Amino acid sequence: MTLSPLQERFILHWGEMGSRWGVNRTVAQIHALLFLSERAITADEICETLNLARSNVSTSLRELQAWNLARVSHVLGDRRDHFETYKDVWDIFRAVVQERRRREIEPTLSMLRTAVLDGDNAAVAPDPVDPRDRLTLARMREVLEFMETGTSWIDEMNRLDPKTLIKLLKMGARIQQFVRGPVKPLPEPQARAAGVLFADEAGEGDAPKHDAPEFDPGKTDAGEGDAAAPPGTRSP
């Protein structure tokens, strides 16, 4: 299997990003290869394409299967296992979220629920008299509430099909405006601090309209008593 320069660049970058996300670089590279491949490929093809040891590929494929990011398929007349992955990025996203929830979020939720809701059966029971434990329980309740809200949102998102989910994400600004409600005007001190111009400070085009004073040829900017005659006229 021959890779184009663009495919090589994508696979290398996916491996680098995988290491930043806490995933082995080789695992991420193999996943990228499966994602780009137009058909299911064998472990031997993966070894040849990415120049990897067979043992390394076998271990990485098992890890991808544990993440639900690789599945085995078979080809008629070929006894070897062929591997493929999701081609839809939303399916990949959902698989990663579900596995991270199982590995990271659920154990934390279990510990928090036991400590906050059933402290007597917790591994380390909180002391109701100790102010440190009271503060710690308050903080733990906040974390528990946040994580339960987040997991409930994830469950709701997973029930939606990708097309509906994309529409929902694109409506983000309008949903935010709906939840936030109509914009209320700022109080005058905060508005002035933000640079908002009021009627008495507005520019010439925005200034409030007033009745223009009648022109008096006997008065100029020099003052009422020292009025000068308009140009082109003679003084009496």
C-alpha positions in Angstrom: 0.0 0.0 0.0 1.6 3.2 -1.2 0.9 6.5 0.6 0.8 9.9 -1.1 2.8 12.8 0.6 -0.5 14.3 1.9 -1.5 10.9 3.4 1.9 10.6 5.1 1.6 14.1 6.5 -1.8 13.4 7.9 -0.8 10.1 9.5 2.3 11.6 11.1 0.3 14.5 12.5 -2.4 12.2 13.8 0.3 10.3 15.6 1.7 13.5 17.2 -1.8 14.6 18.3 -2.5 11.2 19.7 0.5 11.4 22.0 -0.8 14.8 23.2 -4.2 13.2 23.9 -2.6 10.4 26.0 -2.7 7.8 23.2 0.3 5.9 22.0 1.8 7.4 18.8 1.8 4.1 16.9 -1.8 3.5 17.9 -2.9 6.9 16.5 -0.9 6.4 13.3 -2.5 3.0 12.6 -5.9 4.5 13.3 -5.2 7.3 10.8 -4.2 4.7 8.2 -7.4 2.7 8.7 -9.4 6.0 8.5 -7.8 6.9 5.1 -7.9 3.4 3.6 -10.7 2.8 1.2 -10.9 -0.9 2.2 -10.2 -3.1 5.2 -6.5 -4.0 5.4 -4.5 -6.7 7.1 -1.9 -6.4 9.8 0.8 -7.3 7.3 -0.2 -4.4 5.1 -0.1 -2.0 8.1 3.4 -3.3 9.0 4.7 -2.7 5.4 3.0 0.7 4.9 4.1 2.2 8.2 7.4 0.2 8.6 6.4 -1.2 12.0 7.2 -4.4 13.8 4.4 -7.0 13.7 4.3 -7.3 17.5 3.9 -3.5 17.7 1.0 -3.5 15.2 -0.7 -6.4 16.9 -0.6 -4.6 20.3 -1.8 -1.4 18.8 -4.7 -3.1 17.0 -5.9 -4.6 20.2 -5.8 -1.2 21.8 -7.8 0.3 19.0 -10.4 -2.5 19.4 -10.6 -1.8 23.1 -11.4 1.8 22.2 -14.0 0.5 19.7 -12.0 2.3 16.9 -11.1 -0.8 15.0 -13.1 -3.9 14.0 -12.3 -7.1 12.3 -13.7 -8.1 8.9 -13.1 -11.0 6.6 -12.6 -11.3 2.9 -13.9 -14.3 1.0 -11.0 -16.6 0.2 -8.6 -15.0 2.6 -8.2 -16.5 6.1 -6.4 -13.4 7.5 -8.1 -10.8 9.6 -8.8 -7.5 8.0 -9.2 -4.3 10.0 -11.2 -1.2 9.4 -12.5 1.8 11.3 -15.3 4.3 11.2 -15.2 6.7 8.2 -17.7 9.2 9.7 -15.9 11.6 12.1 -19.0 11.8 14.3 -18.9 8.1 14.9 -15.2 8.4 15.8 -16.0 11.3 18.2 -18.8 9.3 19.8 -16.6 6.2 20.3 -13.8 8.2 21.9 -16.3 10.1 24.2 -18.0 6.8 25.3 -14.7 5.1 26.0 -13.2 8.1 27.9 -16.4 8.2 29.9 -16.1 4.5 30.8 -12.4 4.8 31.7 -12.2 8.2 33.3 -15.6 9.8 34.2 -17.5 6.8 35.6 -14.9 5.8 38.2 -14.7 9.5 39.4 -18.5 9.7 39.5 -18.7 6.5 41.5 -16.2 7.8 44.1 -17.9 11.2 44.4 -21.4 9.6 44.8 -20.1 7.3 47.5 -18.3 10.1 49.4 -21.1 12.7 49.1 -24.3 10.6 49.2 -23.2 7.6 51.2 -20.4 8.9 53.4 -20.8 6.1 56.0 -19.8 3.5 53.4 -17.0 5.5 51.8 -13.4 4.2 52.0 -12.6 7.3 54.0 -15.6 8.5 55.9 -15.7 12.3 56.3 -15.7 13.8 59.7 -18.8 16.1 60.1 -17.0 18.1 62.8 -13.8 18.8 60.9 -14.2 22.1 59.0 -11.7 20.8 56.4 -13.9 17.8 55.6 -17.0 20.1 55.4 -15.2 22.3 52.9 -14.0 19.3 50.9 -17.5 17.8 50.7 -18.9 21.1 49.5 -16.2 21.2 46.7 -16.9 17.5 45.9 -20.6 18.2 45.6 -19.9 20.9 43.0 -17.7 18.6 41.0 -20.4 15.8 41.2 -23.1 18.2 40.0 -21.0 19.4 37.1 -20.0 15.9 36.0 -23.5 14.6 36.2 -24.8 17.5 34.1 -22.0 16.9 31.6 -22.7 13.1 31.3 -26.5 13.8 30.9 -25.7 16.2 28.1 -23.4 13.6 26.5 -26.2 11.0 26.7 -28.7 13.4 25.0 -26.2 14.1 22.2 -25.5 10.4 21.6 -29.2 9.9 21.0 -29.2 12.3 18.1 -28.2 11.3 14.6 -25.2 13.2 13.1 -27.3 15.4 10.9 -29.5 16.6 13.7 -26.4 17.1 15.9 -24.7 19.3 13.3 -27.9 21.4 13.0 -28.0 21.8 16.7 -24.3 22.9 16.9 -24.9 25.4 14.1 -27.7 26.9 16.1 -25.4 27.5 19.0 -25.5 31.3 18.8 -29.3 31.4 18.6 -29.7 29.0 21.5 -27.3 31.1 23.6 -29.4 34.2 22.9 -32.6 32.3 23.8 -31.2 31.1 27.1 -29.6 34.4 27.9 -32.8 36.4 27.1 -33.0 39.9 25.6 -30.0 42.1 26.0 -30.6 44.6 28.8 -29.0 48.1 28.6 -26.1 48.8 30.8 -26.4 51.2 33.6 -25.0 54.6 32.7 -21.6 54.4 34.6 -20.8 50.9 33.1 -22.0 52.1 29.7 -19.7 55.2 29.8 -16.8 53.0 30.9 -17.5 50.8 27.8 -17.4 53.8 25.5 -21.1 54.1 24.8 -22.0 57.6 23.6 -25.1 59.3 25.0 -27.2 61.9 23.3 -25.3 64.9 24.8 -22.0 63.3 23.7 -22.9 62.0 20.3 -21.3 63.2 17.1 -22.7 65.8 14.8 -24.7 63.3 12.8 -26.1 61.7 16.0 -26.7 64.9 18.0 -30.3 65.6 19.1 -32.1 68.1 17.0 -32.8 71.5 18.4 -34.4 74.6 16.9 -31.7 76.6 15.2 -31.4 80.2 16.5 -32.4 82.9 14.0 -29.4 84.6 12.3 -28.8 88.1 13.7 -26.5 90.1 11.4 -25.6 92.3 14.3 -24.1 89.4 16.3 -21.0 87.3 15.6 -18.6 85.2 17.6 -16.8 88.3 18.7 -19.5 88.9 21.3 -22.9 90.7 21.6 -21.5 94.1 22.4 -18.7 94.1 19.8 -20.8 92.9 16.9 -19.2 93.4 13.5 -21.1 94.0 10.3 -21.5 91.0 8.0 -19.1 90.9 5.1 -20.2 93.0 2.1 -22.2 95.5 4.1 -21.4 99.0 5.4 -21.6 100.1 8.9 -24.3 102.7 9.5 
